[in-house]
Structure formats: C-alpha cells, structure tokens
Amino acid sequence: MKETNVLYLKSKIMALPGSLELENDFLILHAHKQTVNLGGFLGAFLKKKVEEKNHGFKWPVNEIKTITKGKHGFQNNVLELTNIHNETYRILVKNFDNWNTAILSRKS
C-alpha cells in the first residue's frame, strides 16, 4: 500500500487537503473542507458537519482511463486522473513520476 498527503485541486481557486492511497485494486482519495475553528458546542457541531463530507473517490485501478501530468501555478506535479465515466480529478502530489509508475504497475 502506498499513501501520502496531497492537495485535491477542486477548482482553480479551491484546494482541499487530503490523502491519496493506492491499494492492490483501488486508488482512494480522501479530501475534506477545513473550517475556521469556532468556539462552543455550536462551533464544534458546525465544524463536524462541514468536515464530514468526503470530496474524494474510491476507484478501481482498472477503471482509470488516463493519467496525465498537469500544472497548477508554478507546481508541475499535478496528477490528472480520468476514469471510464469521464470523471476527472486533479491532485497535487510530491512526485508525479512515482505515483504514475505505481498506478500503472497496478493496472497491469
């Protein structure tokens, strides 16, 4: 299993912190919004509600159609993944080549 902390680039101006995991048959992205810490019971409740939604995915590795190297500002280690349902995710990783190789080796 391979795992690292990443940024999910949801849009040009929104990036969500998360983690990317590569298991035997699945690629899993966990990404959650972060909120401003508010005090008290209401703040804790609102924080939990906002952060409980996972904006990631769990894809079978064999359903990944394309893997390309993208760019985001000055960063060029963006893993752009598209599955067979034409869903695309852009994920900023530390080393594109390592992830590309690892995913392709699991697809074989």
C-alpha positions, 0 to 999 in steps of 0.5 A: 500500500502506498499513501501520502498527503496531497492537495485535491485541486477542486477548482482553480481557486479551491484546494482541499487537503487530503490523502491519496492511497493506492491499494492492490485494486483501488486508488482512494482519495480522501479530501475534506473542507477545513473550517475556521475553528469556532468556539462552543458546542455550536462551533464544534457541531458546525465544524463536524458537519462541514468536515464530514463530507468526503470530496474524494473517490474510491476507484478501481485501478482498472477503471482509470482511463488516463493519467496525465501530468498537469500544472497548477501555478508554478507546481508541475506535479499535478496528477490528472486522473480520468476514469471510464465515466469521464470523471476527472480529478486533479491532485497535487502530489510530491512526485508525479513520476512515482505515483504514475509508475505505481498506478500503472504497475497496478493496472497491469 
